[in-house]
């Protein structure tokens, strides 16, 4: 699994404070620890920075590149900020996060990525928003995103499709369709495009104590349909265990067997079955309940684990 570390994110109060104070040591430490935890790239999401982008993006790139040798993902809606970062990056091929099928962004961001030999993440979202159904999301990739990349002579191996994970709290119906989108995208073009997701989006607006479990169960489903890249938290040790168990087909513990079973069922276009789980085990019971909300079988509520 190629993890793009998500932790330099303006939503974090600590990141906001460090950015205000231009605290280089904070960002250096956070970047290093993510890489040491297994991140193979580092996402930098500082928001649009409409007033200070010309100073902030080069500053953060230079700060992070001082201490790590992995690619940087520039995560902003500010196209000028993207270019300011690209001009500063020296070590590795950058990732632009992101374009969509919206005409203005599709015109500007892939061209910018091509100019600076960067990879680009392309969202399956058009002017009318994000479709629910897997077919519609795949069609955005096949009919709009990929043809545009080919038209401008973009290196297709540098294209990463993001079919857009949305939260189970409020957008629960999207969760199973996203799984099928990841499955289908791998057969939608030859060669298949790279696919990435923002894993933790599935648990946005969920109580903090439940977020890691929802992320891990969804991850096992997505790995079942072939996901090999994601923006995620590399500090989640249990998440990293799930990755290791599924990639190595480790069946040495009850939890390892359960997560492998979920991945296997999903790979075979099956749903997890209640008989797969020992519901007397609180951990397995919680995982079973989580599969049901992610498959939209049970309506999500914050207290779903208590039901």
N, C-alpha and C positions, 0 to 999 in steps of 0.2 A: 504494500500500500504506500503510495506516494502522498505523504501528508504535507500540506501547506499550512504552516502554523498560523493560527488565527488571533494570537493574543495581543498583538499591537493593534488595538482597535479603539477608536475614539469613544465608543460607548462606555469604556472602562473609566471610572473616575480617576484611577491612578494614572492612566495614560493621559487623560486630559490635563491633570496637574503637572505631570512630567513635561508635557509638550509646552504648557504655559511657561514653565521655568527653564525650558531648553536643557533638561537634565539628561545629558549624554550618557551618564553612567547607568541611569535607569533603563534606557533603551538598549544599550550595549548588553547589559546583564540579561534582559528579557529575551533578546535575540539569541544569545549564546545558550541560555537554558532551554529554549525551544529546540534548537538544533541538537543539543546533547540528549534531549528527550526523544528524538527521532524525527523531527521535522526535516524534510528534504528541500523545503523552500520556506520563505517567511513572507506572510502577507502584511502589508502596511496600509492600514485603513485609518486615515486621519480626517475623513470627511472631505467636503469640497474645498475648504480653506479659501474662500472667495477673496479675502482681503490680503492674506499673507502667503499665498501659494508659491510665489516666485522665490521666497526665502525658505519656506518650511520644507518643501519636497526635496530640494538638493541637500538641505541640512540633515534630514532624517536618513536619506540614502547614504550619505557620507558617513554618518554615525554608525549605522548598522553594518555597512561594508567594511568598516574598520576591524570588526571582530568576527565576522562569519564569512564563509566562502560559498554559500548556497544562493540560488536564484532568489530575487526579490519580486514579489507580486505587488504591483502598484494598484491599490483598490480605492478608486475615487471616481466621481462623476465629472470632475474638472479636467477637461482635455488638455488645457494649458499646463495644469499641474502634472499630468501624466508626462508631457513632453519635458518639463523641467526635471522630473525624476530620471527619465530616459537619458537625458544629456549628461547626467551625473553618474549613472551606473557604469562601473568599470569591470566588474569581475565575471559576471555570468549573464547569460541570456535572460532578459527580464520577462515578466508576465504582466500583461495589461488586464485588469479586472474592473470593468468589463465593457463589452459592447452588447447590443441586443439587435433585434430586427427592426427597431424603430429607425426610420430613414436617416435622420440627422446623425445618430450615433454610428449607424452602420457605414455611413459615408466617411466619417472622420477617424474612428478609432482603428479599424483594420489598416487604413492607409498609414496611420501613425506607427502602428506595430511593424508594418512592412518597412517603413523608412528606417527604423532603428533595429531591425532584425529581432523583434520581440515576439513572444508567443501572445496569443490573445484568448481570453475566455469569452465565449459568446453565449448569451442567455436566450433560451427559447421563449422570448417574449416579444410581441409585436405592438403596434400602436393601440390595439384593443385590449392589451394586458396579457395576462398569463392564462392560457386555456387549461381547463381541468383535464381533459382526456389526453391519454398518451399519444394517440394518433395525431392530434392537432399539434402537439409539441414537436413530434418528430417531423411533421410537415413543415414547421417553421425552419427547422434545421436543413431539411432536404430541399425545400423550395426557395428559401430566401438566404439563409446564412452561408451555406456551403457554395451555392452558385455565385454569390457576391465575392467570396474569397477567391474562387477560381477566376472570376472576371478580372480582378485586379492583380492576378499573378501571385497571390499569397502562397507561401509554403504550407501545404495542407497538413504537414506533420506538426506545424506550430499552432494549429487550431485546436482549442479545447471547448467542447460543448458542455454547458451547464443547464440541465433541464429544470432547475429551480425547485429546491426543497422549500416547502412552506410549513408553517407550524400546525401541529395537531390540535392546538388550541385556537379554534376559529376557522381553520381551513382543513379540517380533518379529511374531507373527501378527496383532497389532492394527494394524500399520502400513498395510497395503493397505486394511483396512476403514475406517480413518479417512479415507482419501482419498475413498472412496465415500460416506461419511457427509456430508462437506462438499459433494459433488456433489448428493446427494439432498436435503439440507436446504433448498437453494435453491428446490426445487419442492414442499416439504412444506406450505407455508402461503402465503396471499396476503394482504398482501404478504410477501415472503420476509423472514425474520428476518436481522439482522446475524449474521455468523459470525466467531468469532475462535479462534485456537489458541495454545497455548504452544509455540512452535516448538522451542526448545532442549530440551524434554522428550524429544524423539526420540533425543537423543544422551546422555541422562543415563547415568552409569556406563560410559561409553565413554572410552578414553584421550583425554586433552585434544587430542593432535595430530590425531585423527580427527574430533573433534566438529564443527568448522566445515564440513567437506565433507559430512558426513551431513545437517547442517541445510540446507545450500544445495540439495542434490539433492532432499531432501524438499520444500523450499520450491517448487522448480520444478514438482514434481508437483501440489502444492496450488494453486499459481497456475493451473495448467492447468484445474483444476476450479472456478476462480472465487474462490479465497480473496482477500480484500481487507483483512483486519485480522489482526494477530498481536501477541502479547507476545514480544519478541525483543531481541537485542542490537544496538542501532543503531551500535555501534562496528565491526561486522564489515563492512569495506569491500567485500570480495568478495561477501558476501551482498547488499549494496546494489547492486553491479554486476548481480547476477542479476535483482534486481527491475527495475532500469532496462532491462536487455536485453529481458526478457519484456514489460514494459509498453509499450515502444516498438517491439517486434519488430525489434530491432537484430540484424542478421546479419553484422556487419562483421568479426568474429573467429571462429576455430574454437570457442572456448568459448561465445561468445554464441550461435552456431548450435546447439551441442549442448544448451544449457539450453533454448533455444526449441523444439528438437525434442522434448525430454522433455515440456515443457508441452503441445505440440501432440498428441503421442501420448496423453498422459493425458486431455486434453480430449476426444479421440475414442474413449475407452474402449479404447485400445490400450496394449500394453506397449512400452517402448523395445526396439529390435531391435539386435542386435550389429553389423549392417551400418551402423547410424547413426553408429558410432564408428570413429575411427582408433586402433586399439589400440596402434599404434607410438608414439603420443603418450602419455607417462606420465599426464598430467592427464586425458585422455579415458579411458584405461584405468581409472583410479581412479574416475572418475564412473560408468562402466559397472558396475564391481564393486559400487558403492554402490547403484545402481538394483536390483541383484539381491537384496541383503539387505533393502532397504526393501520389495520386493515379495514377500518371504518365499520366494524361489526358491532361495537359498543360505543355509544356516544361518550365523547371525552368529557370528564369533569376533573377538577383539580384533585379531588379525593378519590379518584378511580381505584387506587390500590386498596382502599378500605371497603370497597363494595364486594 
